């Protein structure tokens, strides 16, 4: 009996301790939450766009950054006015008395201020970027440029479309498409900007007023979309002469073809192009590919090397297309009918995973395009660095070859700014951007080396410093040593 009572007493005591621990732990939790709230800090004395920008970004990733640009840009207009005034009153003051040069300087000064003011740059009040791995080999990055909802009247806010829409250009892209760059372009907004900036030069008239009738017809026919598409063909190689790359043997690369695409509202541009190429006797003869008529453009002379270059033009849906190859034209026509499209390619579908393809522009680079570019770089002068650059280039090359880099970027006009949303197979804000900077450095260094070897700077001793003294003449007995020394004027 006593034992039982003792056990109950122990049990009761343990229960009391457990309840006390829960109470204390609960109190600590409430204090932790309270601390978390205090860590949020007081509201900013100057209102920023952080919340609006943060809403467009991905948290919890490998990069998350925000910059408030409102205060930095608020004085830019004033600064530009001061700089223009200083230029007129300072160094350029003497030139303003010259009747030939003064109008040129005045014209340049008169363009700088309105060009910046109408660009919309001064309305940026927030910038944000983020990067996050959504899968092991798939990264999403975002860049957002914010303006206040009641702002956004400049060129950068109005020149790239209004409403998000399906990227119809993808329905024309064949499966072997290596790269695409396609954007909305509000041509009327661009013309209005030019009128505002160059108003004084135009005498108060619009650019449209000074344009010929054909140019106005083209403007009216333009459907506010234009882009570029490139394909690579491993089965149809191109062969370039080795002497173009300072090599003995000819160079064999995947065949390249490209197309320029313009959305149009009617047949005006097609008819004008046909009349121009046909010498006033109608368009050149065409070949039927399904429902599409492809018009060939004859070359003035055959190419001295092997390349698929047979220019042609055609209209496919709402797009007028100028293609470098009839083979590409046929592939685009078939893609438009749903046969062998880029959109159905497994690697492309994997790359766009999770992206909403409704946008105002798209940029796409395939792993094949990067390999092709690296191969072209290898046979060019830029791929032959010397000295310390040789090791740097090897690191760059090894990194590029080890990464199957592909990327899709979507340009989206938002009510309060511009958003660029990208998927890529590597972290573009990580190692790849460093490798890109190294590549640029190699290109610049190689260019400087070419200038050094050109002989243009021999009198200055090249880039390495002042020229050395010439001691080629040897002194004989009883003679004064003849020195050819550089003399600075």
RAVENZI-V91679 format. One record per residue. PHI is phi in radians with two decimals (none if undefined). PSI is psi in radians with two decimals (none if undefined). OMEGA is omega in radians with two decimals (NA if undefined). Layout:
# RAVENZI-V91679
[[PHI/PSI/OMEGA] [PHI/PSI/OMEGA]]
This chain:
# RAVENZI-V91679
[[none/-0.75/3.12] [-1.17/-0.68/3.14] [-1.07/-0.77/3.14] [-1.07/-0.79/-3.14] [-1.08/-0.63/3.14] [-1.17/-0.73/3.12] [-1.09/-0.73/3.13] [-1.12/-0.65/3.13] [-1.11/-0.73/3.11] [-1.12/-0.72/-3.14] [-1.11/-0.75/3.13] [-1.11/-0.67/-3.14] [-1.17/-0.72/3.12] [-1.11/-0.71/3.12] [-1.10/-0.70/3.12] [-1.10/-0.74/3.10] [-1.09/-0.72/-3.13] [-1.09/-0.77/3.12] [-1.12/-0.71/3.11] [-1.08/-0.75/3.13] [-1.09/-0.75/3.11] [-1.05/-0.75/-3.13] [-1.09/-0.79/-3.13] [-1.15/-0.74/3.14] [-1.11/-0.69/3.09] [-1.11/-0.70/3.11] [-1.12/-0.72/3.12] [-1.11/-0.72/3.12] [-1.04/-0.76/-3.14] [-1.11/-0.62/3.12] [-1.21/-0.65/3.10] [-1.08/-0.78/3.10] [-1.06/-0.70/3.13] [-1.11/-0.70/3.11] [-1.11/-0.74/3.12] [-1.00/-0.70/-3.13] [-1.17/-0.68/3.14] [-1.20/-0.49/3.13] [-1.20/-0.38/3.09] [-1.10/-0.45/3.06] [1.41/2.94/3.13] [-1.29/2.78/3.08] [-1.11/2.57/-3.11] [-1.12/2.47/3.11] [-1.15/-0.57/3.07] [-1.92/2.14/-3.09] [-1.11/2.28/3.10] [-2.02/3.07/-3.14] [-1.73/0.34/-3.03] [-0.98/-0.86/-3.08] [-1.08/-0.73/-3.13] [-1.15/-0.69/3.14] [-1.26/-0.76/-3.10] [-1.06/-0.53/-3.14] [-1.13/-0.36/-3.12] [-1.64/-0.19/-3.01] [-1.77/2.96/3.08] [-1.79/2.02/3.08] [-1.36/3.02/3.01] [1.15/0.34/3.13] [-1.75/-2.76/-3.10] [-1.56/-0.23/3.10] [-2.58/2.38/3.10] [-2.68/1.95/-3.05] [-2.45/2.56/3.12] [-2.44/2.45/3.08] [-2.35/2.18/3.04] [-1.49/2.06/-3.07] [-1.78/0.00/-3.03] [-1.05/-0.88/-3.09] [-1.21/-0.63/-3.11] [-1.15/-0.60/-3.07] [-1.67/-0.15/-3.07] [-1.14/-0.46/-3.10] [-1.77/0.07/-3.04] [-1.15/-0.77/3.13] [-1.03/-0.76/3.13] [-1.11/-0.71/3.13] [-1.12/-0.74/3.13] [-1.11/-0.72/3.09] [-1.03/-0.75/3.14] [-1.13/-0.71/-3.14] [-1.15/-0.71/3.11] [-1.11/-0.73/3.13] [-1.13/-0.72/3.11] [-1.10/-0.69/3.14] [-1.14/-0.69/-3.14] [-1.23/-0.67/-3.06] [-1.56/-0.27/-3.03] [-1.82/-1.91/-3.00] [-1.06/-0.56/-3.09] [-1.56/0.00/-3.05] [-1.05/-0.76/-3.13] [-1.15/-0.62/-3.14] [-1.23/-0.42/-3.13] [-1.17/-0.28/3.10] [-1.45/-0.22/3.14] [-1.42/2.10/-3.06] [-1.16/-0.32/-3.13] [-1.61/-0.66/-3.07] [-1.54/-0.56/-3.08] [-0.95/-0.78/-3.14] [-1.09/-0.59/3.14] [-1.18/-0.82/-3.14] [-1.11/-0.75/-3.14] [-1.09/-0.67/3.11] [-1.14/-0.76/3.12] [-1.12/-0.78/3.13] [-1.09/-0.63/-3.11] [-1.29/-0.24/-3.12] [-1.64/-0.58/-3.02] [-1.02/-0.90/-3.07] [-1.12/-0.92/-3.14] [-1.16/-0.51/3.11] [-1.10/-0.78/3.13] [-1.23/-0.76/-3.09] [-1.08/-0.68/-3.12] [-1.51/-0.10/-3.13] [-1.27/-0.48/-3.11] [1.59/-0.03/-3.11] [-1.09/-0.66/-3.10] [-1.19/-0.18/3.13] [-1.60/-0.07/3.06] [-1.19/2.21/3.09] [-2.25/0.25/3.07] [-3.03/2.42/3.10] [-2.27/2.42/3.13] [-2.52/2.57/3.06] [-2.43/2.60/3.07] [-2.61/2.75/3.11] [-2.57/2.34/-3.11] [-2.57/2.49/3.07] [-1.50/1.97/3.14] [-1.60/-0.34/2.97] [-2.53/3.07/-3.07] [-1.05/-0.70/-3.11] [-2.10/0.57/3.13] [-2.49/2.09/-3.10] [-2.01/2.51/3.05] [-2.06/2.26/3.08] [-2.17/2.61/3.13] [-2.37/2.50/3.01] [-2.30/2.25/-3.10] [-2.26/2.29/3.10] [-2.01/2.03/-2.94] [-1.81/2.50/2.93] [-2.32/2.77/3.12] [-1.09/2.53/-3.09] [-0.96/-0.55/-3.12] [-1.62/0.16/3.10] [-1.89/-2.61/3.10] [1.38/0.78/-3.11] [-1.81/-0.05/-3.09] [-1.48/3.13/-3.06] [-1.07/-0.78/-3.06] [-1.14/-0.36/-3.14] [-1.60/-0.35/-3.01] [-2.03/-0.14/-3.02] [-1.53/-0.16/-3.00] [-2.08/0.69/3.04] [1.62/3.07/-3.12] [-2.15/-1.10/-3.08] [-1.74/2.51/3.04] [-1.16/2.49/-3.12] [-2.59/2.90/3.11] [-1.12/2.40/3.11] [-1.39/1.50/-3.08] [-1.11/-0.34/3.13] [-1.05/-0.48/3.13] [-1.16/-0.45/3.13] [-1.29/-0.17/3.11] [-1.81/-0.17/-3.03] [-1.47/2.11/3.10] [-1.28/2.96/-3.03] [-1.11/-0.48/-3.11] [-1.60/0.36/3.08] [-1.14/2.25/-3.11] [-1.72/-0.56/-3.14] [-2.74/2.65/3.12] [-2.46/2.45/2.92] [-2.42/1.99/-3.05] [-2.48/2.26/-3.06] [-2.39/2.65/2.89] [-1.29/2.41/3.08] [-2.36/1.90/3.11] [-1.40/1.61/-3.01] [-1.07/-0.64/3.13] [-1.12/-0.62/3.09] [-1.17/-0.68/3.11] [-1.13/-0.74/3.13] [-1.13/-0.71/3.10] [-1.08/-0.66/3.12] [-1.14/-0.76/3.11] [-1.09/-0.74/3.12] [-1.05/-0.71/-3.11] [-1.22/-0.75/-3.08] [-1.25/-0.75/-3.07] [-1.83/0.48/-3.09] [-0.97/-0.78/-3.11] [-1.15/-0.70/3.14] [-1.17/-0.58/-3.13] [-1.47/0.01/3.12] [1.17/0.50/3.12] [1.48/-0.09/3.14] [-1.58/2.87/-3.14] [-1.52/2.73/3.07] [-1.03/-0.57/3.11] [-1.12/-0.63/-3.11] [-1.13/-0.56/-3.11] [-1.58/-0.10/-3.10] [-1.46/2.54/3.07] [-1.16/2.88/-3.09] [-1.02/-0.69/-3.13] [-1.11/-0.69/3.13] [-1.13/-0.69/3.11] [-1.16/-0.61/3.10] [-1.14/-0.69/3.12] [-1.14/-0.74/3.12] [-1.07/-0.75/-3.13] [-1.18/-0.49/-3.10] [-1.50/-0.31/-3.07] [-1.18/2.29/-3.08] [-1.66/0.33/3.02] [1.13/0.52/3.01] [-2.52/2.43/3.08] [-2.68/2.67/-3.13] [-2.94/-3.08/-3.06] [-2.38/2.45/-3.14] [-2.37/2.39/3.12] [-2.27/2.45/3.10] [-2.13/2.73/3.05] [-2.17/2.38/-3.05] [-2.18/1.85/-3.13] [-1.26/-0.38/-3.12] [-1.53/-0.29/-3.11] [-2.14/1.40/-3.04] [-1.23/2.65/2.95] [-1.91/2.54/-3.08] [-2.09/2.08/-3.11] [-1.85/2.48/3.12] [-1.06/2.39/-3.11] [-1.11/-0.53/-3.10] [-1.12/-0.39/3.09] [-1.12/-0.41/-3.10] [-2.11/0.37/3.10] [1.03/0.73/3.10] [-2.23/2.71/-3.11] [-1.34/-0.73/-3.08] [-1.59/2.67/3.08] [-1.18/2.73/-3.08] [-1.86/2.29/3.11] [-1.96/2.17/3.14] [-2.31/2.83/3.01] [-0.99/2.40/3.14] [-1.11/2.42/-3.11] [-2.02/2.46/3.04] [-2.49/2.66/-3.09] [-2.50/2.83/-3.13] [-2.53/2.51/3.02] [-1.85/2.25/-3.08] [-2.06/2.35/3.11] [-2.34/2.15/3.05] [-1.30/2.34/-3.11] [-2.24/2.75/-3.13] [-1.60/-0.37/-3.09] [-2.71/-2.87/-3.08] [-1.64/0.18/-3.03] [-1.00/-0.89/-3.08] [-1.16/-0.70/3.11] [-1.04/-0.78/-3.13] [-1.17/-0.71/3.12] [-1.13/-0.73/3.12] [-1.15/-0.73/3.12] [-1.08/-0.73/3.11] [-1.13/-0.70/-3.13] [-1.17/-0.75/-3.11] [-1.36/-0.46/3.14] [-1.56/0.08/3.11] [1.14/0.51/3.13] [1.54/0.02/-3.12] [-1.90/0.41/3.14] [1.65/3.00/-3.07] [-1.19/2.76/3.06] [-1.07/2.76/3.14] [-0.98/2.53/-3.11] [-2.07/2.74/3.07] [-1.97/2.37/-3.13] [-1.43/2.24/3.00] [-2.19/1.66/-3.00] [1.15/-2.14/3.11] [-1.66/0.08/-3.05] [-1.83/2.36/3.06] [-1.78/2.07/-3.11] [-1.75/2.08/-3.13] [-1.71/2.14/-3.12] [-1.41/2.57/3.06] [-2.01/1.90/-3.07] [-1.16/2.47/3.07] [-1.43/2.53/3.14] [-1.14/-0.50/3.11] [-2.72/2.69/3.14] [-1.20/2.70/3.13] [-1.28/2.54/3.12] [-1.42/0.08/3.10] [-2.51/2.95/-3.06] [-1.45/2.05/3.07] [-2.79/2.48/3.12] [-1.35/1.53/3.14] [-2.23/1.68/3.08] [-2.33/1.43/-3.03] [-1.02/2.53/3.12] [-2.76/2.93/3.08] [-2.48/2.69/-3.10] [-2.89/2.94/3.07] [-2.02/2.23/-3.09] [-2.22/1.87/-3.03] [1.12/-2.20/3.12] [-1.64/0.16/-3.08] [-1.93/2.32/2.92] [-1.63/2.29/-3.01] [-2.14/2.31/2.99] [-1.96/1.98/-3.02] [-1.99/2.59/3.09] [-1.45/-0.15/-3.02] [-2.54/2.39/3.06] [-1.25/-0.53/3.07] [-1.09/-0.76/3.10] [-1.10/-0.70/3.12] [-1.02/-0.75/-3.14] [-1.17/-0.68/3.13] [-1.18/-0.64/3.11] [-1.18/-0.68/3.12] [-1.11/-0.71/3.12] [-1.21/-0.67/3.11] [-1.08/-0.67/3.13] [-1.13/-0.43/3.09] [-1.54/-0.03/3.09] [1.73/0.20/-3.09] [-1.84/2.14/3.07] [0.92/1.10/-3.14] [-1.70/2.71/3.06] [-1.08/-0.65/-3.11] [-1.06/-0.42/-3.12] [-1.66/-0.06/-3.12] [-1.25/2.26/-3.08] [-1.02/-0.70/-3.11] [-1.19/-0.62/3.10] [-1.22/-0.72/3.13] [-1.11/-0.62/3.09] [-1.21/-0.61/-3.10] [-1.22/-0.60/-3.07] [-1.60/0.21/-3.09] [-0.99/2.20/3.09] [1.48/-0.07/-3.14] [-1.60/2.45/2.98] [-1.56/1.97/-3.01] [-1.39/0.08/3.00] [-1.35/2.10/-3.01] [-2.77/-3.05/3.06] [-1.97/0.07/3.11] [-3.12/2.73/-3.14] [-2.50/2.49/3.00] [-2.26/2.31/-3.10] [-2.37/2.34/3.04] [-2.31/2.20/-3.12] [-1.61/2.81/3.04] [-1.03/-0.58/3.13] [-1.12/-0.66/3.14] [-1.14/-0.69/3.12] [-1.18/-0.70/3.10] [-1.13/-0.72/3.14] [-1.11/-0.74/3.12] [-1.13/-0.68/3.11] [-1.17/-0.68/3.11] [-1.14/-0.74/3.09] [-1.12/-0.67/3.11] [-1.12/-0.63/-3.11] [-1.09/-0.65/-3.08] [-1.58/-0.08/3.14] [-1.60/3.07/3.13] [-1.13/-0.54/-3.11] [-1.15/-0.40/-3.14] [-1.51/0.19/-3.12] [-2.21/1.01/3.14] [-1.23/2.73/-3.14] [-2.14/2.86/3.07] [1.14/-2.37/-3.08] [-1.18/-0.42/-3.14] [-1.25/-0.35/-3.10] [-1.09/-0.78/3.13] [-1.18/-0.70/3.12] [-1.06/-0.75/-3.12] [-1.14/-0.65/3.13] [-1.09/-0.71/3.10] [-1.10/-0.79/3.13] [-1.06/-0.79/-3.11] [-1.11/-0.80/-3.14] [-1.06/-0.69/3.13] [-1.16/-0.76/-3.12] [-1.15/-0.66/-3.11] [-1.28/-0.46/-3.10] [-1.45/-0.19/-3.11] [-1.95/2.21/3.02] [-1.48/1.37/-3.00] [-1.43/2.14/3.00] [-2.42/2.61/-3.08] [-2.65/2.50/2.98] [-2.20/2.20/3.11] [-2.10/2.39/3.13] [-2.04/2.28/3.14] [-1.76/2.08/-3.02] [-2.21/2.17/3.07] [-1.45/2.14/3.13] [-1.89/2.87/3.12] [-1.06/-0.54/-3.09] [-2.08/0.42/3.09] [2.75/-2.80/-3.12] [-2.18/2.32/-3.11] [-2.11/2.29/2.99] [-1.99/2.05/-3.08] [-2.04/2.22/-3.02] [-2.30/2.53/2.91] [-2.02/2.39/3.13] [-2.56/2.78/-3.12] [-1.44/-0.15/3.07] [-2.32/2.89/3.11] [-1.37/1.79/-3.07] [-1.17/-0.39/3.10] [-1.66/0.11/3.12] [-1.86/-2.14/-3.06] [-1.13/-0.57/-3.03] [-1.13/-0.65/-3.13] [-1.19/-0.58/3.07] [-1.14/-0.75/3.13] [-1.13/-0.62/3.10] [-1.13/-0.71/3.11] [-1.12/-0.71/3.09] [-1.07/-0.72/3.12] [-1.06/-0.72/3.10] [-1.13/-0.72/3.12] [-1.07/-0.71/3.11] [-1.12/-0.74/3.13] [-1.09/-0.78/-3.14] [-1.13/-0.79/-3.13] [-1.10/-0.69/3.12] [-1.13/-0.68/3.11] [-1.13/-0.73/3.10] [-1.12/-0.64/3.12] [-1.14/-0.68/3.09] [-1.10/-0.70/3.10] [-1.13/-0.67/-3.14] [-1.08/-0.72/-3.10] [-1.41/-0.17/-3.11] [-1.27/-0.34/-3.14] [1.56/0.01/-3.11] [-1.21/-0.39/-3.04] [-2.00/0.35/-3.11] [-1.08/-0.70/-3.12] [-1.14/-0.37/3.14] [-1.75/0.09/-3.11] [1.32/0.39/-3.12] [1.27/-2.77/-3.12] [-1.50/-0.15/-2.96] [-1.46/-0.12/-3.13] [2.41/-2.95/-3.09] [-1.17/2.70/-3.12] [-1.17/2.63/3.12] [-1.48/2.74/3.13] [-1.18/2.55/-3.14] [-1.64/1.96/-3.13] [-1.95/0.52/-3.08] [-1.17/-0.59/-3.11] [-1.31/2.20/3.14] [-1.64/2.37/-3.14] [-1.38/2.33/3.05] [-1.73/2.94/-3.09] [-1.03/2.18/3.10] [1.49/0.01/3.14] [-1.82/2.71/3.04] [-1.50/2.32/-3.12] [-1.07/2.21/-3.12] [-1.58/1.98/-3.12] [-1.95/2.27/3.02] [-1.73/1.67/-3.09] [-1.85/2.47/3.09] [-1.17/2.46/-3.14] [-2.09/2.16/3.09] [-1.47/2.20/-3.14] [-1.12/none/NA]]
